[in-house]
């Protein structure tokens, strides 16, 4: 009888093993089908993804070239502004030295001449202003 129990338990174990093996094989097949579906989807989409990435890389290269060109042009424009500012400073200095300073000297001379003329008139007619003031009052 002990051997019959052993055979029964062995048979039950084999039955459980067979059921578990069938379930495992079924899961393996389902996983293989999912992997095949995923592989097919990747095969369909990877070339277009790669093409998109290549286009993005070309666009990034073109953008980089455009930015470099813009940077160079901005630097040239900045140098142009600096040159223009330097020329304006030189022009202002030249105007100050060659036009404003002589005009100021002439104006000072004219002012001095007018003051001398007024002083001479006052010396020639010292009492005229007093008489005029008395008449107006």
Phi and psi in radians as a Rosetta constraint file:
Dihedral C 1 N 2 CA 2 C 2 CIRCULARHARMONIC -1.082 0.35
Dihedral N 2 CA 2 C 2 N 3 CIRCULARHARMONIC -0.598 0.35
Dihedral C 2 N 3 CA 3 C 3 CIRCULARHARMONIC -1.254 0.35
Dihedral N 3 CA 3 C 3 N 4 CIRCULARHARMONIC -0.499 0.35
Dihedral C 3 N 4 CA 4 C 4 CIRCULARHARMONIC -1.222 0.35
Dihedral N 4 CA 4 C 4 N 5 CIRCULARHARMONIC -0.640 0.35
Dihedral C 4 N 5 CA 5 C 5 CIRCULARHARMONIC -1.170 0.35
Dihedral N 5 CA 5 C 5 N 6 CIRCULARHARMONIC -0.695 0.35
Dihedral C 5 N 6 CA 6 C 6 CIRCULARHARMONIC -1.114 0.35
Dihedral N 6 CA 6 C 6 N 7 CIRCULARHARMONIC -0.741 0.35
Dihedral C 6 N 7 CA 7 C 7 CIRCULARHARMONIC -1.162 0.35
Dihedral N 7 CA 7 C 7 N 8 CIRCULARHARMONIC -0.701 0.35
Dihedral C 7 N 8 CA 8 C 8 CIRCULARHARMONIC -1.115 0.35
Dihedral N 8 CA 8 C 8 N 9 CIRCULARHARMONIC -0.758 0.35
Dihedral C 8 N 9 CA 9 C 9 CIRCULARHARMONIC -1.169 0.35
Dihedral N 9 CA 9 C 9 N 10 CIRCULARHARMONIC -0.669 0.35
Dihedral C 9 N 10 CA 10 C 10 CIRCULARHARMONIC -1.131 0.35
Dihedral N 10 CA 10 C 10 N 11 CIRCULARHARMONIC -0.724 0.35
Dihedral C 10 N 11 CA 11 C 11 CIRCULARHARMONIC -1.117 0.35
Dihedral N 11 CA 11 C 11 N 12 CIRCULARHARMONIC -0.751 0.35
Dihedral C 11 N 12 CA 12 C 12 CIRCULARHARMONIC -1.113 0.35
Dihedral N 12 CA 12 C 12 N 13 CIRCULARHARMONIC -0.689 0.35
Dihedral C 12 N 13 CA 13 C 13 CIRCULARHARMONIC -1.104 0.35
Dihedral N 13 CA 13 C 13 N 14 CIRCULARHARMONIC -0.753 0.35
Dihedral C 13 N 14 CA 14 C 14 CIRCULARHARMONIC -1.130 0.35
Dihedral N 14 CA 14 C 14 N 15 CIRCULARHARMONIC -0.659 0.35
Dihedral C 14 N 15 CA 15 C 15 CIRCULARHARMONIC -1.127 0.35
Dihedral N 15 CA 15 C 15 N 16 CIRCULARHARMONIC -0.794 0.35
Dihedral C 15 N 16 CA 16 C 16 CIRCULARHARMONIC -1.096 0.35
Dihedral N 16 CA 16 C 16 N 17 CIRCULARHARMONIC -0.726 0.35
Dihedral C 16 N 17 CA 17 C 17 CIRCULARHARMONIC -1.086 0.35
Dihedral N 17 CA 17 C 17 N 18 CIRCULARHARMONIC -0.742 0.35
Dihedral C 17 N 18 CA 18 C 18 CIRCULARHARMONIC -1.134 0.35
Dihedral N 18 CA 18 C 18 N 19 CIRCULARHARMONIC -0.730 0.35
Dihedral C 18 N 19 CA 19 C 19 CIRCULARHARMONIC -1.118 0.35
Dihedral N 19 CA 19 C 19 N 20 CIRCULARHARMONIC -0.803 0.35
Dihedral C 19 N 20 CA 20 C 20 CIRCULARHARMONIC -1.137 0.35
Dihedral N 20 CA 20 C 20 N 21 CIRCULARHARMONIC -0.657 0.35
Dihedral C 20 N 21 CA 21 C 21 CIRCULARHARMONIC -1.137 0.35
Dihedral N 21 CA 21 C 21 N 22 CIRCULARHARMONIC -0.709 0.35
Dihedral C 21 N 22 CA 22 C 22 CIRCULARHARMONIC -1.132 0.35
Dihedral N 22 CA 22 C 22 N 23 CIRCULARHARMONIC -0.740 0.35
Dihedral C 22 N 23 CA 23 C 23 CIRCULARHARMONIC -1.125 0.35
Dihedral N 23 CA 23 C 23 N 24 CIRCULARHARMONIC -0.729 0.35
Dihedral C 23 N 24 CA 24 C 24 CIRCULARHARMONIC -1.130 0.35
Dihedral N 24 CA 24 C 24 N 25 CIRCULARHARMONIC -0.770 0.35
Dihedral C 24 N 25 CA 25 C 25 CIRCULARHARMONIC -1.093 0.35
Dihedral N 25 CA 25 C 25 N 26 CIRCULARHARMONIC -0.695 0.35
Dihedral C 25 N 26 CA 26 C 26 CIRCULARHARMONIC -1.094 0.35
Dihedral N 26 CA 26 C 26 N 27 CIRCULARHARMONIC -0.749 0.35
Dihedral C 26 N 27 CA 27 C 27 CIRCULARHARMONIC -1.149 0.35
Dihedral N 27 CA 27 C 27 N 28 CIRCULARHARMONIC -0.674 0.35
Dihedral C 27 N 28 CA 28 C 28 CIRCULARHARMONIC -1.117 0.35
Dihedral N 28 CA 28 C 28 N 29 CIRCULARHARMONIC -0.736 0.35
Dihedral C 28 N 29 CA 29 C 29 CIRCULARHARMONIC -1.123 0.35
Dihedral N 29 CA 29 C 29 N 30 CIRCULARHARMONIC -0.756 0.35
Dihedral C 29 N 30 CA 30 C 30 CIRCULARHARMONIC -1.104 0.35
Dihedral N 30 CA 30 C 30 N 31 CIRCULARHARMONIC -0.720 0.35
Dihedral C 30 N 31 CA 31 C 31 CIRCULARHARMONIC -1.133 0.35
Dihedral N 31 CA 31 C 31 N 32 CIRCULARHARMONIC -0.680 0.35
Dihedral C 31 N 32 CA 32 C 32 CIRCULARHARMONIC -1.131 0.35
Dihedral N 32 CA 32 C 32 N 33 CIRCULARHARMONIC -0.720 0.35
Dihedral C 32 N 33 CA 33 C 33 CIRCULARHARMONIC -1.122 0.35
Dihedral N 33 CA 33 C 33 N 34 CIRCULARHARMONIC -0.719 0.35
Dihedral C 33 N 34 CA 34 C 34 CIRCULARHARMONIC -1.110 0.35
Dihedral N 34 CA 34 C 34 N 35 CIRCULARHARMONIC -0.716 0.35
Dihedral C 34 N 35 CA 35 C 35 CIRCULARHARMONIC -1.128 0.35
Dihedral N 35 CA 35 C 35 N 36 CIRCULARHARMONIC -0.700 0.35
Dihedral C 35 N 36 CA 36 C 36 CIRCULARHARMONIC -1.144 0.35
Dihedral N 36 CA 36 C 36 N 37 CIRCULARHARMONIC -0.726 0.35
Dihedral C 36 N 37 CA 37 C 37 CIRCULARHARMONIC -1.098 0.35
Dihedral N 37 CA 37 C 37 N 38 CIRCULARHARMONIC -0.767 0.35
Dihedral C 37 N 38 CA 38 C 38 CIRCULARHARMONIC -1.118 0.35
Dihedral N 38 CA 38 C 38 N 39 CIRCULARHARMONIC -0.726 0.35
Dihedral C 38 N 39 CA 39 C 39 CIRCULARHARMONIC -1.095 0.35
Dihedral N 39 CA 39 C 39 N 40 CIRCULARHARMONIC -0.738 0.35
Dihedral C 39 N 40 CA 40 C 40 CIRCULARHARMONIC -1.109 0.35
Dihedral N 40 CA 40 C 40 N 41 CIRCULARHARMONIC -0.738 0.35
Dihedral C 40 N 41 CA 41 C 41 CIRCULARHARMONIC -1.112 0.35
Dihedral N 41 CA 41 C 41 N 42 CIRCULARHARMONIC -0.746 0.35
Dihedral C 41 N 42 CA 42 C 42 CIRCULARHARMONIC -1.110 0.35
Dihedral N 42 CA 42 C 42 N 43 CIRCULARHARMONIC -0.716 0.35
Dihedral C 42 N 43 CA 43 C 43 CIRCULARHARMONIC -1.091 0.35
Dihedral N 43 CA 43 C 43 N 44 CIRCULARHARMONIC -0.595 0.35
Dihedral C 43 N 44 CA 44 C 44 CIRCULARHARMONIC -1.300 0.35
Dihedral N 44 CA 44 C 44 N 45 CIRCULARHARMONIC -0.709 0.35
Dihedral C 44 N 45 CA 45 C 45 CIRCULARHARMONIC -1.646 0.35
Dihedral N 45 CA 45 C 45 N 46 CIRCULARHARMONIC -0.483 0.35
Dihedral C 45 N 46 CA 46 C 46 CIRCULARHARMONIC -1.054 0.35
Dihedral N 46 CA 46 C 46 N 47 CIRCULARHARMONIC -0.749 0.35
Dihedral C 46 N 47 CA 47 C 47 CIRCULARHARMONIC -1.064 0.35
Dihedral N 47 CA 47 C 47 N 48 CIRCULARHARMONIC -0.726 0.35
Dihedral C 47 N 48 CA 48 C 48 CIRCULARHARMONIC -1.202 0.35
Dihedral N 48 CA 48 C 48 N 49 CIRCULARHARMONIC -0.638 0.35
Dihedral C 48 N 49 CA 49 C 49 CIRCULARHARMONIC -1.108 0.35
Dihedral N 49 CA 49 C 49 N 50 CIRCULARHARMONIC -0.747 0.35
Dihedral C 49 N 50 CA 50 C 50 CIRCULARHARMONIC -1.122 0.35
Dihedral N 50 CA 50 C 50 N 51 CIRCULARHARMONIC -0.721 0.35
Dihedral C 50 N 51 CA 51 C 51 CIRCULARHARMONIC -1.094 0.35
Dihedral N 51 CA 51 C 51 N 52 CIRCULARHARMONIC -0.752 0.35
Dihedral C 51 N 52 CA 52 C 52 CIRCULARHARMONIC -1.076 0.35
Dihedral N 52 CA 52 C 52 N 53 CIRCULARHARMONIC -0.735 0.35
Dihedral C 52 N 53 CA 53 C 53 CIRCULARHARMONIC -1.123 0.35
Dihedral N 53 CA 53 C 53 N 54 CIRCULARHARMONIC -0.665 0.35
Dihedral C 53 N 54 CA 54 C 54 CIRCULARHARMONIC -1.124 0.35
Dihedral N 54 CA 54 C 54 N 55 CIRCULARHARMONIC -0.726 0.35
Dihedral C 54 N 55 CA 55 C 55 CIRCULARHARMONIC -1.117 0.35
Dihedral N 55 CA 55 C 55 N 56 CIRCULARHARMONIC -0.710 0.35
Dihedral C 55 N 56 CA 56 C 56 CIRCULARHARMONIC -1.095 0.35
Dihedral N 56 CA 56 C 56 N 57 CIRCULARHARMONIC -0.726 0.35
Dihedral C 56 N 57 CA 57 C 57 CIRCULARHARMONIC -1.109 0.35
Dihedral N 57 CA 57 C 57 N 58 CIRCULARHARMONIC -0.739 0.35
Dihedral C 57 N 58 CA 58 C 58 CIRCULARHARMONIC -1.118 0.35
Dihedral N 58 CA 58 C 58 N 59 CIRCULARHARMONIC -0.736 0.35
Dihedral C 58 N 59 CA 59 C 59 CIRCULARHARMONIC -1.094 0.35
Dihedral N 59 CA 59 C 59 N 60 CIRCULARHARMONIC -0.710 0.35
Dihedral C 59 N 60 CA 60 C 60 CIRCULARHARMONIC -1.138 0.35
Dihedral N 60 CA 60 C 60 N 61 CIRCULARHARMONIC -0.685 0.35
Dihedral C 60 N 61 CA 61 C 61 CIRCULARHARMONIC -1.116 0.35
Dihedral N 61 CA 61 C 61 N 62 CIRCULARHARMONIC -0.760 0.35
Dihedral C 61 N 62 CA 62 C 62 CIRCULARHARMONIC -1.122 0.35
Dihedral N 62 CA 62 C 62 N 63 CIRCULARHARMONIC -0.704 0.35
Dihedral C 62 N 63 CA 63 C 63 CIRCULARHARMONIC -1.114 0.35
Dihedral N 63 CA 63 C 63 N 64 CIRCULARHARMONIC -0.738 0.35
Dihedral C 63 N 64 CA 64 C 64 CIRCULARHARMONIC -1.062 0.35
Dihedral N 64 CA 64 C 64 N 65 CIRCULARHARMONIC -0.740 0.35
Dihedral C 64 N 65 CA 65 C 65 CIRCULARHARMONIC -1.122 0.35
Dihedral N 65 CA 65 C 65 N 66 CIRCULARHARMONIC -0.732 0.35
Dihedral C 65 N 66 CA 66 C 66 CIRCULARHARMONIC -1.099 0.35
Dihedral N 66 CA 66 C 66 N 67 CIRCULARHARMONIC -0.737 0.35
Dihedral C 66 N 67 CA 67 C 67 CIRCULARHARMONIC -1.131 0.35
Dihedral N 67 CA 67 C 67 N 68 CIRCULARHARMONIC -0.679 0.35
Dihedral C 67 N 68 CA 68 C 68 CIRCULARHARMONIC -1.110 0.35
Dihedral N 68 CA 68 C 68 N 69 CIRCULARHARMONIC -0.745 0.35
Dihedral C 68 N 69 CA 69 C 69 CIRCULARHARMONIC -1.096 0.35
Dihedral N 69 CA 69 C 69 N 70 CIRCULARHARMONIC -0.786 0.35
Dihedral C 69 N 70 CA 70 C 70 CIRCULARHARMONIC -1.086 0.35
Dihedral N 70 CA 70 C 70 N 71 CIRCULARHARMONIC -0.689 0.35
Dihedral C 70 N 71 CA 71 C 71 CIRCULARHARMONIC -1.095 0.35
Dihedral N 71 CA 71 C 71 N 72 CIRCULARHARMONIC -0.753 0.35
Dihedral C 71 N 72 CA 72 C 72 CIRCULARHARMONIC -1.123 0.35
Dihedral N 72 CA 72 C 72 N 73 CIRCULARHARMONIC -0.742 0.35
Dihedral C 72 N 73 CA 73 C 73 CIRCULARHARMONIC -1.146 0.35
Dihedral N 73 CA 73 C 73 N 74 CIRCULARHARMONIC -0.679 0.35
Dihedral C 73 N 74 CA 74 C 74 CIRCULARHARMONIC -1.123 0.35
Dihedral N 74 CA 74 C 74 N 75 CIRCULARHARMONIC -0.691 0.35
Dihedral C 74 N 75 CA 75 C 75 CIRCULARHARMONIC -1.119 0.35
Dihedral N 75 CA 75 C 75 N 76 CIRCULARHARMONIC -0.730 0.35
Dihedral C 75 N 76 CA 76 C 76 CIRCULARHARMONIC -1.103 0.35
Dihedral N 76 CA 76 C 76 N 77 CIRCULARHARMONIC -0.727 0.35
Dihedral C 76 N 77 CA 77 C 77 CIRCULARHARMONIC -1.104 0.35
Dihedral N 77 CA 77 C 77 N 78 CIRCULARHARMONIC -0.744 0.35
Dihedral C 77 N 78 CA 78 C 78 CIRCULARHARMONIC -1.053 0.35
Dihedral N 78 CA 78 C 78 N 79 CIRCULARHARMONIC -0.761 0.35
Dihedral C 78 N 79 CA 79 C 79 CIRCULARHARMONIC -1.099 0.35
Dihedral N 79 CA 79 C 79 N 80 CIRCULARHARMONIC -0.684 0.35
Dihedral C 79 N 80 CA 80 C 80 CIRCULARHARMONIC -1.073 0.35
Dihedral N 80 CA 80 C 80 N 81 CIRCULARHARMONIC -0.745 0.35
Dihedral C 80 N 81 CA 81 C 81 CIRCULARHARMONIC -1.108 0.35
Dihedral N 81 CA 81 C 81 N 82 CIRCULARHARMONIC -0.723 0.35
Dihedral C 81 N 82 CA 82 C 82 CIRCULARHARMONIC -1.101 0.35
Dihedral N 82 CA 82 C 82 N 83 CIRCULARHARMONIC -0.728 0.35
Dihedral C 82 N 83 CA 83 C 83 CIRCULARHARMONIC -1.106 0.35
Dihedral N 83 CA 83 C 83 N 84 CIRCULARHARMONIC -0.760 0.35
Dihedral C 83 N 84 CA 84 C 84 CIRCULARHARMONIC -1.108 0.35
Dihedral N 84 CA 84 C 84 N 85 CIRCULARHARMONIC -0.729 0.35
Dihedral C 84 N 85 CA 85 C 85 CIRCULARHARMONIC -1.109 0.35
Dihedral N 85 CA 85 C 85 N 86 CIRCULARHARMONIC -0.697 0.35
Dihedral C 85 N 86 CA 86 C 86 CIRCULARHARMONIC -1.112 0.35
Dihedral N 86 CA 86 C 86 N 87 CIRCULARHARMONIC -0.741 0.35
Dihedral C 86 N 87 CA 87 C 87 CIRCULARHARMONIC -1.134 0.35
Dihedral N 87 CA 87 C 87 N 88 CIRCULARHARMONIC -0.656 0.35
Dihedral C 87 N 88 CA 88 C 88 CIRCULARHARMONIC -1.136 0.35
Dihedral N 88 CA 88 C 88 N 89 CIRCULARHARMONIC -0.733 0.35
Dihedral C 88 N 89 CA 89 C 89 CIRCULARHARMONIC -1.077 0.35
Dihedral N 89 CA 89 C 89 N 90 CIRCULARHARMONIC -0.755 0.35
Dihedral C 89 N 90 CA 90 C 90 CIRCULARHARMONIC -1.093 0.35
Dihedral N 90 CA 90 C 90 N 91 CIRCULARHARMONIC -0.758 0.35
Dihedral C 90 N 91 CA 91 C 91 CIRCULARHARMONIC -1.092 0.35
Dihedral N 91 CA 91 C 91 N 92 CIRCULARHARMONIC -0.754 0.35
Dihedral C 91 N 92 CA 92 C 92 CIRCULARHARMONIC -1.085 0.35
Dihedral N 92 CA 92 C 92 N 93 CIRCULARHARMONIC -0.752 0.35
Dihedral C 92 N 93 CA 93 C 93 CIRCULARHARMONIC -1.111 0.35
Dihedral N 93 CA 93 C 93 N 94 CIRCULARHARMONIC -0.764 0.35
Dihedral C 93 N 94 CA 94 C 94 CIRCULARHARMONIC -1.108 0.35
Dihedral N 94 CA 94 C 94 N 95 CIRCULARHARMONIC -0.738 0.35
Dihedral C 94 N 95 CA 95 C 95 CIRCULARHARMONIC -1.100 0.35
Dihedral N 95 CA 95 C 95 N 96 CIRCULARHARMONIC -0.745 0.35
Dihedral C 95 N 96 CA 96 C 96 CIRCULARHARMONIC -1.084 0.35
Dihedral N 96 CA 96 C 96 N 97 CIRCULARHARMONIC -0.806 0.35
Dihedral C 96 N 97 CA 97 C 97 CIRCULARHARMONIC -1.296 0.35
Dihedral N 97 CA 97 C 97 N 98 CIRCULARHARMONIC -0.724 0.35
Dihedral C 97 N 98 CA 98 C 98 CIRCULARHARMONIC -1.715 0.35
Dihedral N 98 CA 98 C 98 N 99 CIRCULARHARMONIC -0.236 0.35
Dihedral C 98 N 99 CA 99 C 99 CIRCULARHARMONIC -2.160 0.35
Dihedral N 99 CA 99 C 99 N 100 CIRCULARHARMONIC -0.949 0.35
Dihedral C 99 N 100 CA 100 C 100 CIRCULARHARMONIC -1.203 0.35
Dihedral N 100 CA 100 C 100 N 101 CIRCULARHARMONIC -0.825 0.35
Dihedral C 100 N 101 CA 101 C 101 CIRCULARHARMONIC -1.073 0.35
Dihedral N 101 CA 101 C 101 N 102 CIRCULARHARMONIC -0.823 0.35
Dihedral C 101 N 102 CA 102 C 102 CIRCULARHARMONIC -1.099 0.35
Dihedral N 102 CA 102 C 102 N 103 CIRCULARHARMONIC -0.674 0.35
Dihedral C 102 N 103 CA 103 C 103 CIRCULARHARMONIC -1.116 0.35
Dihedral N 103 CA 103 C 103 N 104 CIRCULARHARMONIC -0.694 0.35
Dihedral C 103 N 104 CA 104 C 104 CIRCULARHARMONIC -1.123 0.35
Dihedral N 104 CA 104 C 104 N 105 CIRCULARHARMONIC -0.690 0.35
Dihedral C 104 N 105 CA 105 C 105 CIRCULARHARMONIC -1.130 0.35
Dihedral N 105 CA 105 C 105 N 106 CIRCULARHARMONIC -0.749 0.35
Dihedral C 105 N 106 CA 106 C 106 CIRCULARHARMONIC -1.101 0.35
Dihedral N 106 CA 106 C 106 N 107 CIRCULARHARMONIC -0.751 0.35
Dihedral C 106 N 107 CA 107 C 107 CIRCULARHARMONIC -1.086 0.35
Dihedral N 107 CA 107 C 107 N 108 CIRCULARHARMONIC -0.724 0.35
Dihedral C 107 N 108 CA 108 C 108 CIRCULARHARMONIC -1.109 0.35
Dihedral N 108 CA 108 C 108 N 109 CIRCULARHARMONIC -0.707 0.35
Dihedral C 108 N 109 CA 109 C 109 CIRCULARHARMONIC -1.120 0.35
Dihedral N 109 CA 109 C 109 N 110 CIRCULARHARMONIC -0.772 0.35
Dihedral C 109 N 110 CA 110 C 110 CIRCULARHARMONIC -1.096 0.35
Dihedral N 110 CA 110 C 110 N 111 CIRCULARHARMONIC -0.744 0.35
Dihedral C 110 N 111 CA 111 C 111 CIRCULARHARMONIC -1.071 0.35
Dihedral N 111 CA 111 C 111 N 112 CIRCULARHARMONIC -0.751 0.35
Dihedral C 111 N 112 CA 112 C 112 CIRCULARHARMONIC -1.120 0.35
Dihedral N 112 CA 112 C 112 N 113 CIRCULARHARMONIC -0.728 0.35
Dihedral C 112 N 113 CA 113 C 113 CIRCULARHARMONIC -1.093 0.35
Dihedral N 113 CA 113 C 113 N 114 CIRCULARHARMONIC -0.738 0.35
Dihedral C 113 N 114 CA 114 C 114 CIRCULARHARMONIC -1.111 0.35
Dihedral N 114 CA 114 C 114 N 115 CIRCULARHARMONIC -0.697 0.35
Dihedral C 114 N 115 CA 115 C 115 CIRCULARHARMONIC -1.135 0.35
Dihedral N 115 CA 115 C 115 N 116 CIRCULARHARMONIC -0.733 0.35
Dihedral C 115 N 116 CA 116 C 116 CIRCULARHARMONIC -1.122 0.35
Dihedral N 116 CA 116 C 116 N 117 CIRCULARHARMONIC -0.745 0.35
Dihedral C 116 N 117 CA 117 C 117 CIRCULARHARMONIC -1.064 0.35
Dihedral N 117 CA 117 C 117 N 118 CIRCULARHARMONIC -0.759 0.35
Dihedral C 117 N 118 CA 118 C 118 CIRCULARHARMONIC -1.127 0.35
Dihedral N 118 CA 118 C 118 N 119 CIRCULARHARMONIC -0.708 0.35
Dihedral C 118 N 119 CA 119 C 119 CIRCULARHARMONIC -1.141 0.35
Dihedral N 119 CA 119 C 119 N 120 CIRCULARHARMONIC -0.706 0.35
Dihedral C 119 N 120 CA 120 C 120 CIRCULARHARMONIC -1.142 0.35
Dihedral N 120 CA 120 C 120 N 121 CIRCULARHARMONIC -0.711 0.35
Dihedral C 120 N 121 CA 121 C 121 CIRCULARHARMONIC -1.087 0.35
Dihedral N 121 CA 121 C 121 N 122 CIRCULARHARMONIC -0.692 0.35
Dihedral C 121 N 122 CA 122 C 122 CIRCULARHARMONIC -1.189 0.35
Dihedral N 122 CA 122 C 122 N 123 CIRCULARHARMONIC -0.655 0.35
Dihedral C 122 N 123 CA 123 C 123 CIRCULARHARMONIC -1.199 0.35
Dihedral N 123 CA 123 C 123 N 124 CIRCULARHARMONIC -0.613 0.35
Dihedral C 123 N 124 CA 124 C 124 CIRCULARHARMONIC -1.256 0.35
Dihedral N 124 CA 124 C 124 N 125 CIRCULARHARMONIC -0.671 0.35
Dihedral C 124 N 125 CA 125 C 125 CIRCULARHARMONIC -2.225 0.35
Dihedral N 125 CA 125 C 125 N 126 CIRCULARHARMONIC 1.298 0.35
Dihedral C 125 N 126 CA 126 C 126 CIRCULARHARMONIC -1.194 0.35
Dihedral N 126 CA 126 C 126 N 127 CIRCULARHARMONIC -0.447 0.35
Dihedral C 126 N 127 CA 127 C 127 CIRCULARHARMONIC -1.789 0.35
Dihedral N 127 CA 127 C 127 N 128 CIRCULARHARMONIC -0.043 0.35
Dihedral C 127 N 128 CA 128 C 128 CIRCULARHARMONIC -1.090 0.35
Dihedral N 128 CA 128 C 128 N 129 CIRCULARHARMONIC -0.742 0.35
Dihedral C 128 N 129 CA 129 C 129 CIRCULARHARMONIC -1.141 0.35
Dihedral N 129 CA 129 C 129 N 130 CIRCULARHARMONIC -0.593 0.35
Dihedral C 129 N 130 CA 130 C 130 CIRCULARHARMONIC -1.215 0.35
Dihedral N 130 CA 130 C 130 N 131 CIRCULARHARMONIC -0.683 0.35
Dihedral C 130 N 131 CA 131 C 131 CIRCULARHARMONIC -1.160 0.35
Dihedral N 131 CA 131 C 131 N 132 CIRCULARHARMONIC -0.726 0.35
Dihedral C 131 N 132 CA 132 C 132 CIRCULARHARMONIC -1.104 0.35
Dihedral N 132 CA 132 C 132 N 133 CIRCULARHARMONIC -0.702 0.35
Dihedral C 132 N 133 CA 133 C 133 CIRCULARHARMONIC -1.143 0.35
Dihedral N 133 CA 133 C 133 N 134 CIRCULARHARMONIC -0.637 0.35
Dihedral C 133 N 134 CA 134 C 134 CIRCULARHARMONIC -1.207 0.35
Dihedral N 134 CA 134 C 134 N 135 CIRCULARHARMONIC -0.644 0.35
Dihedral C 134 N 135 CA 135 C 135 CIRCULARHARMONIC -1.167 0.35
Dihedral N 135 CA 135 C 135 N 136 CIRCULARHARMONIC -0.699 0.35
Dihedral C 135 N 136 CA 136 C 136 CIRCULARHARMONIC -1.210 0.35
Dihedral N 136 CA 136 C 136 N 137 CIRCULARHARMONIC -0.571 0.35
